[in-house]
Amino acid sequence: MNMRRTRIRDDGVDRHNKGMAMKGATAETEDRGPIEVLDGRVDEAGLALEDAAARLEGRLRAADHHRLLMIFFICSESVFFLSLIVAYITYHGASGTKPGDVLSVPRTGLFSLALFASSATIWRAERAHRRREGGRMRFWLLATIALGVIFLCGQALEWRGLIAGGVTLSRDLFGTTFFTLTGFHGLHVIVGLIALATLTAIGFAGELDGGDEVALSTVSLYWHFVDAVWVVVFSVIYLWTLL
């Protein structure tokens, strides 16, 4: 009997000790749990930020790379346009054809407004893209294309009228410099329209809705350049006739 009572007492002590140990372990876990969870979340957040920073850095590098190439291209084309403009100014009035007699400033100014307005529409397309408004972006891209086409149609009508009136590329220095300068600019407008049409098609396919602004911003930079060149060309060729 004594041995049995002793065994029962020992079993009770063991259970009590185990219970105390479990309580201690639970208390320790409760004390350490929130800290460990917080540390884990901080680590996860840090990894997420590093990943986001790496993706952002990659996009910025890609954007800078494409924009830098476009800037180099624009600089090279600017030199060529400048040489054409200087040639036109140099030989202005040196030929038999007087620009004021064959050019219509109001008519050309009307379709030039379409090209100038297209800078605003492509800017709206960029802003809509940054806001992830795919529908608005596509609308403004289409508007930009429409305005560019209006400009080209106006220029084509002007060319047809001049050619019908006997002003051609080979007639004299005015014809040579005029058609070369405006034709070279028109070629750049066509290239820009092809790029815009491609972007619009990609946009309707949903490929531009992911937030990648490199392609749109690069084409937009080129289009603003085309508009800026026409401001100079219009001033030199058309507004000069009013002086």
C-alpha positions, 0 to 999 in steps of 0.5 A: 500500500505504501508503495502504491501511494508513493507511486501515485504521489510520484505520478501526480508530481510528474503530471504537475511538473509536465503541466507547469512545463507546458504552461511555461512553453505556451507562455514563452510561445505567446511572448515570442509569437507576435515578434516572430510573426512581425519579423516575418512580415517585415522580411516579406515586405522588405523582399516585396519592396526589393522586388518592386524596386528591381522591376521599377529600375528595369523599367526606368533603364528600358525607358531611358534607353529607348528615349535616349535612342529616340533623342539621338534620332531626333537630333540627327533628323533636326540637323537634316531639317535645319539644312533644308530650312537654311537652303530654303531661306538662302534661295528664297526669292532667287527664283521666278516663283514668288511664294506669296503668289502660289501659297495660301496661308489661311488654307494651310493654317487650317489643316496645320491646326489639326497637326498642332492639336494632335500634340494635345491628344497624344498627351491625353493618351499618355495621361490616360495610360498612366491612370490605367484608363485603357478606353480613354487611351485608345480614344485619344490615340485614334484622335491623334491618328485622325488629326494626322491624317487630316493634315496629310490630306490637306498637304496632298490637296495643296500639292495637287493644286500647286502641280496643277498650277505649274509649280513642280519639283523641277521648275525652279529653286522654290519648287525644289526647296518647297517640295523637298522640305514639306515632303520630307516632313510629310514622310515623318508624319507618315512614319509617326502615323504607322507607329501610332496605328501599331500602338493603337492595335496593340492597345485594342489587344490589351497589351498596353494596359499593363502599365508599360509606358516605354513604347507610348512615351517614345512614340509621343516624343517623336510625334511632338518633334514632328509637330515642332518641326512643322511650327518652324516650317510653317513659319518660314514658308507660309508666315514669311509671305505675310511680311 
